Amino acid sequence: MINPLVSSLNKSATLKITALTKKLIRDGRDVVNLAAGEPDFDTPEFIKQAAIEAIRKGFTKYTPSAGMLELREAIAGKCRQENSFKANSENVIVTSGAKYAIFAAIIALAGEGSEVIVPSPYWVSYPEMIKLSGSKMVPLVCPKEKGFKINPAALDKAITGKTSLLILNYPANPTGVTYSKQELEGIYEVVKKRKISVISDEIYEALVYDGRKHTSFASFPGADAFTVTVGGFSKTFSMTGWRMGYLVAPAQMVSEISKIIDHTTSCASSISQKGALAVFGNTEWPEYIKNEFQKRRDLLWEGLAAIPGLQPIKTQGTFYMFCGVKGTGMSSVDFATRLLDEQMVSCIPADSFNQPDYIRFSFSTSLEQISKGIDRIKAFLKKA
């Protein structure tokens, strides 16, 4: 008999459409992929070489369940220097992808009878992870009129005696918005006053545009004592298939979360950890990839903004652009389905992000492909 909690889970809409897109491409179809949730850049050569050297030297055994000491020390050093909050190796767990770091933290910090506040629109996996923890998700609606961002007063009102956790994601998937230090401060004051924990999902931290600076939530005074900061290597260093993520949290939380790692994955891949260790000290690649994505963001933004019926939101971070389609007279599902069928352009309908009438476009593809996609969207809407 299947566990009812598992039966209640929804399939990932983003992975489903991504898989269909890749199948069409394998079948020889000329698909413009504006659905991808991963960079199209190859993993940098210096990372590959570090992993190859690890294999050649026989570094193919289990590591400590929390990860290699050298990697944990490097992550902690990054948090101190770049993110401005206290951390040492005892505060770090290396995980098999940032997604698993979030899952393990939710399992450890939420449970039956508790509530988890999730700003909406939200990434598709948060609700399903919360279901598996046995806790209840409480969506906190963040309307377009508020920039799809948390209003501190609304957050304060949503917190009850059952609230154990707030999931904060910025730069945000799917909306592409992020928070300034001043905006985060209002959220911090509420959380500190109401004494709840925070999972701060900052996987896209390096991909912020137009001169913006990323501020880590844990950098506010005392916030590191109740915050789990989640990061990784997949988005910035194009390492999605390497499955490399991490979390940084108070030592007591790390001790409890480590038990979940012990009895599930045992540890992250030793070879991938060696590859991840090679990224530290390299500032050229993150700057390069950010600049390339900003060029793509600009092209997609200008193209979509010029098409009647579309209402794109100018991306502040990530490699996604949120776009309203209500003006086309189609639902987001109809729009995405017909666009793929009729013009071979794939995108993600935002219904699964709890935001009907919107589409998530990814600009994680070449300028040439983005231009082709814009032309096909124009042709699609002229015929619609």
C-alpha positions, 0 to 999 in steps of 0.5 A: 500500500502506498503512503497516502502522503506520497499519493497526495504529491503532485508531479513537478510541472517544471520537470515534466515540461522540461523532459517533454522539451528535451524529448522533442529536441532529441526527436529532431524538432526545432524547439526553442527552450524557454522553460529550462531551469538550468544554465545552458553553459557547460560546467567550467573546465577548472571544475571538471579537471578537479573532479577528474583528478579526484577520480584518478587519485581514487577519491571515490569513497564515502566522505563524512555525512556533512561533507568534506571538512575542506569544503565545509570550511570553504563554504563557511569562509564564503559566508563570513566574507561574502554574506557577512554572517558568522559561520564555521565548518560545524554550521555547514552540511554539504548536500546532494543538491540544494533541493535536498538541503531544503527538504532536510531542513523542512523535515527537521524544523516542521512536523505534524500540527505545525504551519509553514508560511510560503510566499506566493507565487512559490517554487513548485517543490515547497508545498510537496516537501511540506506535505511530506513533513506532515505540516501545513503550508500557509500561502502568503499571497504577494500580489503584483501590486506589491511587486510579488514581495512579502509585506511585513504587516501581512506576514505578521498577521499570517503567523499563528501559535502553530507557525514554525517556519517561514520559507524565504526565496530570493532572488525568487523562482518563479518571479525573478524579483529580489529584496533590498536590504531595507525590504529584508529588514522589515521581514527580519523585524517580524520574524525576530519578534514572533520567534519563528525559524527561517529557511532562506533559499538563496540559490540564485544569489550571484544572479542579480542585475542592474547593479543590485547587491545581494544581502543574506537574511542571516546577516541581520543581527542575531538572525544566524541563530534562527536561519537556515541559509541554503546555497549551492553551485548548480546555478552559478557554476552550471553544475546542475547534474553534479548535485551539489548544495549546502545549508548553513545553520546554527550548530544545534539545527545542524546536529539534528539535520545531520541525522536525516543525512546519515539515514538517507543519502549518507553523504554527497558525491565525493567526486562532486565535492572535489569539483565544488571545492575548486570554485572558491577563489574564482571570481571571474566565472560568476561575473561572466555568467551574470553579465551574460544573463543580463544581456539575455534578460535585456533582450527577452524583456525588450522583446516581450514588452513590445508584444501586445497582450503580454505583461512581462515583469522585468527580472531583478535576479535569477534567469527567469522572467515572469509574464502576464498573459491575461491580455491574450485571452488565453489561460496560462496553460492554454498559452503554454500548450498551444505555443509549444504545439504551434510554434515549438516554443516551450515555457512554464505555465504559472498555475503550479506556482499558484499564480494563474494567468502568468507564464515563466520564461527562462532566458537560459539559452543563447541570444540567437534562440531568444530572438527566435523565440520572440519572433515565434511568440509574435507569430503565435499571437498574430494567429491566435 
